[in-house]
């Protein structure tokens, strides 16, 4: 089991949640992270449920479908799902038929956050993939050449937790950190994956975002370059990617802002202008909305 089950009732976006919030089972002396091999372990209940902790779900070999917050997702070889606390998970098929071989890693948010360094787990750079709400990249694709390494990362975490040698607590957290670093690197490649597909409009959109995110460009400007109305462009991109053009543009700007904050001594005002925000006050508000801290606090925490 990954946790203890409590009956909270209720529903989320039309899904009846009749018996299921899974709580993390903390035990004295045990590392605050759990790994589960699919289908070896009882990695999740077979009914609709949510968690109060974070979950990485890696489908090494799979063919099926699951529901997350009422949305249907296919599960195929190499899929990595990032599941945040409170998301409602349900299975269209029995879960042992969906995944032939795979892993989960589960952990409370506070175990990865250095005390006092960040005001919220959502502000931690390694947990950022979990923190985007509806904007989250829910399913990430592990490239075929990297899948064996991903499998081995989960296996190494599992071995530490099962063997319980001296120092296993620290070693397990180190393995978890490596998994989170790898996950963060996958999220940076989401636009590249969309460009590579047979989606000429999406390819054009992401090329424009990449070319012009450092300018004070608007949705109307991008739509005009593509000879589309802003409304039509927004609708098409949201339908195909789950995000609007504006959300993708903001994500790219925030990604660059974080890099400049970490790797340069540029002032916040200079960074604001370099990522397309001539109004520094607006940039700071936008950054705080996405990261639960100001740019200066982010730099100091790093």
C-alpha positions in Angstrom: 0.0 0.0 0.0 1.1 3.5 -0.7 -0.9 5.1 2.1 -3.8 5.0 4.5 -7.3 5.4 3.0 -9.8 7.9 4.5 -13.4 8.5 3.5 -13.9 12.1 2.5 -16.8 11.7 0.1 -17.6 14.4 -2.4 -16.9 14.8 -6.0 -14.4 16.5 -8.4 -15.5 17.8 -11.8 -18.4 15.3 -12.0 -16.5 12.3 -10.7 -18.1 10.7 -7.6 -15.4 10.3 -4.9 -17.2 7.8 -2.8 -14.5 6.5 -0.5 -11.1 7.8 -1.4 -8.5 10.1 -0.2 -5.2 8.2 0.1 -3.0 9.6 2.9 0.7 9.1 3.1 1.5 6.6 5.8 4.4 8.1 7.8 6.2 5.6 10.1 9.0 6.2 12.6 12.4 5.4 11.1 11.1 4.9 7.6 12.2 7.1 4.7 9.3 9.5 3.8 9.2 8.2 0.2 7.6 5.0 -1.2 8.3 3.2 -4.4 6.0 0.7 -6.1 6.6 -1.8 -8.9 3.7 -2.4 -11.2 2.0 -4.9 -11.1 4.1 -6.5 -8.3 2.9 -4.1 -5.6 -0.5 -2.8 -4.6 0.4 0.5 -6.0 -3.0 2.1 -6.1 -6.6 1.2 -5.2 -8.6 0.1 -8.2 -11.4 2.6 -7.5 -11.7 6.4 -7.9 -9.4 8.1 -5.4 -7.1 11.1 -4.7 -3.9 11.5 -2.8 -2.7 14.0 -0.2 0.9 13.5 -1.5 2.8 13.8 -4.8 3.1 10.8 -7.2 5.3 10.1 -10.2 3.8 7.2 -12.2 6.1 5.8 -14.9 4.5 3.3 -17.4 7.5 1.4 -18.8 5.3 -1.0 -20.8 1.6 -0.1 -21.0 -1.5 0.1 -23.1 -4.7 1.5 -21.7 -6.5 4.5 -20.4 -6.9 6.3 -17.1 -8.9 9.3 -15.9 -7.3 12.2 -14.1 -9.7 14.9 -12.9 -12.3 13.6 -15.3 -10.1 13.8 -18.4 -9.2 10.6 -20.3 -5.5 9.9 -20.9 -4.0 7.1 -22.9 -1.2 5.2 -21.2 1.6 4.0 -23.5 5.2 2.8 -23.2 7.4 5.5 -21.8 4.7 7.7 -20.4 5.4 9.6 -17.1 2.5 11.1 -15.2 2.9 13.9 -12.7 0.1 13.6 -10.2 -0.4 16.4 -7.7 -2.2 16.3 -4.3 -6.0 16.3 -4.7 -6.1 15.1 -8.3 -8.8 12.4 -8.8 -7.5 9.2 -10.4 -9.8 6.6 -11.9 -9.3 3.6 -14.1 -11.3 2.8 -17.2 -9.8 -0.7 -17.3 -8.5 -2.7 -14.3 -5.2 -1.1 -13.4 -3.3 -4.4 -13.7 -4.4 -4.5 -17.3 -3.4 -1.0 -18.1 0.3 -1.3 -17.0 2.3 -4.4 -17.8 5.4 -3.0 -16.2 6.1 0.3 -14.4 6.8 2.2 -11.2 5.4 4.8 -8.9 7.2 7.0 -6.5 5.2 8.7 -3.8 6.2 11.3 -1.3 4.8 14.2 0.8 5.8 17.6 -0.6 7.6 18.7 2.6 10.3 16.1 2.3 12.1 17.7 -0.6 11.8 21.3 0.6 14.7 22.6 2.7 13.2 24.1 5.9 12.7 27.8 5.5 14.0 28.1 2.0 10.7 28.4 0.2 7.4 29.7 1.5 5.5 26.9 -0.2 6.3 23.5 -1.8 4.9 24.9 -5.0 7.8 27.4 -5.2 10.5 24.7 -5.1 12.1 24.4 -8.6 12.2 20.6 -8.4 8.4 20.4 -7.5 7.4 23.0 -10.1 6.1 20.3 -12.5 3.5 19.4 -9.9 2.5 23.0 -9.1 0.9 24.3 -12.3 -2.7 23.3 -11.6 -4.6 23.1 -14.8 -1.5 24.3 -16.7 0.5 21.3 -15.6 2.1 19.1 -18.2 0.2 16.1 -16.9 1.7 13.4 -19.1 5.4 13.5 -20.1 7.0 11.4 -22.8 10.3 9.6 -21.9 12.3 9.2 -25.1 12.9 5.5 -26.0 16.7 5.9 -25.6 16.2 7.1 -22.0 13.6 4.6 -20.8 16.0 2.0 -19.4 17.7 4.7 -17.3 14.4 5.8 -16.0 13.5 2.2 -15.1 16.8 1.9 -13.3 16.3 5.1 -11.3 13.0 3.8 -9.8 14.6 0.4 -9.2 17.5 2.0 -7.3 15.1 3.9 -5.1 13.1 0.7 -4.5 16.2 -1.2 -3.6 17.3 1.4 -1.0 13.8 1.3 0.6 13.7 -2.5 0.7 17.3 -3.2 1.9 17.2 -0.5 4.6 21.0 -0.4 4.9 22.6 2.3 7.1 22.0 5.6 5.5 19.0 4.4 3.4 16.9 7.4 4.5 19.4 9.8 3.0 20.1 7.6 0.0 16.4 7.3 -0.8 15.9 11.0 -0.8 19.0 11.4 -3.1 17.4 8.9 -5.5 14.1 10.8 -5.3 15.9 14.1 -6.1 17.5 12.5 -9.2 14.1 11.5 -10.4 12.7 15.0 -9.8 15.6 16.6 -11.7 15.0 14.2 -14.6 11.3 15.1 -14.5 12.0 18.8 -14.6 14.2 18.3 -17.7 11.4 16.4 -19.4 9.0 19.3 -18.8 11.4 21.7 -20.6 11.0 19.6 -23.7 7.2 19.6 -24.0 7.2 22.3 -26.7 9.8 20.4 -28.6 7.7 17.3 -28.6 4.7 19.2 -29.9 6.9 20.7 -32.7 8.1 17.2 -33.7 4.5 15.9 -34.2 2.4 16.3 -37.3 1.0 19.6 -36.1 2.1 22.4 -38.5 0.0 25.1 -36.6 1.5 24.1 -33.3 5.0 24.0 -34.8 4.4 27.6 -36.0 3.1 28.8 -32.7 6.0 27.4 -30.7 8.5 28.8 -33.2 6.9 32.2 -32.7 6.9 31.9 -28.9 10.6 30.9 -29.0 11.5 33.8 -31.4 9.6 36.5 -29.6 9.1 35.7 -25.9 11.7 38.3 -25.0 9.6 41.0 -26.7 6.5 42.6 -25.2 4.4 40.6 -27.7 0.7 39.9 -27.2 -1.7 37.2 -28.3 -3.0 39.5 -31.0 0.5 40.0 -32.4 1.1 36.2 -32.6 -2.3 35.6 -34.1 -1.7 38.3 -36.7 1.5 36.7 -37.8 -0.3 33.4 -38.3 -3.2 35.1 -40.1 -5.7 33.9 -37.5 -8.0 35.6 -35.0 -6.9 35.5 -31.4 -10.0 33.6 -30.4 -9.5 30.9 -33.0 -5.8 30.5 -32.2 -6.6 30.2 -28.4 -9.2 27.6 -29.0 -7.1 25.4 -31.3 -4.0 25.5 -29.1 -6.0 24.8 -25.9 -7.8 21.9 -27.5 -4.5 20.3 -28.7 -2.2 21.0 -25.8 -4.4 21.7 -22.8 -3.0 25.3 -22.5 -3.6 28.6 -24.2 -1.0 30.4 -26.3 -0.7 33.0 -23.5 0.0 30.3 -20.9 2.8 28.8 -23.2 4.2 32.3 -23.7 4.2 33.0 -19.9 5.8 29.6 -19.2 8.6 30.3 -21.6 9.2 33.7 -20.1 9.2 32.4 -16.6 11.6 29.6 -17.6 14.1 32.2 -19.0 13.6 34.4 -15.9 14.5 31.6 -13.6 17.6 30.9 -15.6 18.7 34.5 -15.6 18.0 34.8 -11.8 20.1 31.7 -11.1 23.0 32.2 -13.6 23.5 36.0 -13.8 23.8 39.0 -11.6 21.3 41.0 -13.7 18.9 43.2 -11.8 15.3 42.1 -11.6 14.4 45.1 -13.8 16.9 44.0 -16.5 15.6 40.5 -16.4 12.0 41.8 -16.7 12.9 43.6 -19.9 14.8 40.6 -21.2 11.8 38.3 -20.9 9.2 40.6 -22.5 7.9 42.5 -19.5 8.6 46.3 -19.8 6.6 46.9 -16.6 8.8 45.6 -13.8 6.0 45.7 -11.3 3.8 43.5 -13.5 6.7 41.0 -14.0 7.2 40.7 -10.2 3.4 40.1 -9.7 3.4 37.5 -12.5 6.4 35.8 -11.1 4.9 35.7 -7.6 1.7 34.3 -8.9 3.5 31.4 -10.6 6.2 30.7 -7.9 4.7 32.0 -4.5 7.7 34.3 -4.1 9.2 37.4 -5.8 12.1 37.1 -8.2 14.5 38.5 -5.5 13.3 35.8 -3.0 13.8 33.1 -5.7 17.3 34.2 -6.3 18.1 34.4 -2.5 16.6 30.9 -1.9 18.8 29.4 -4.7 
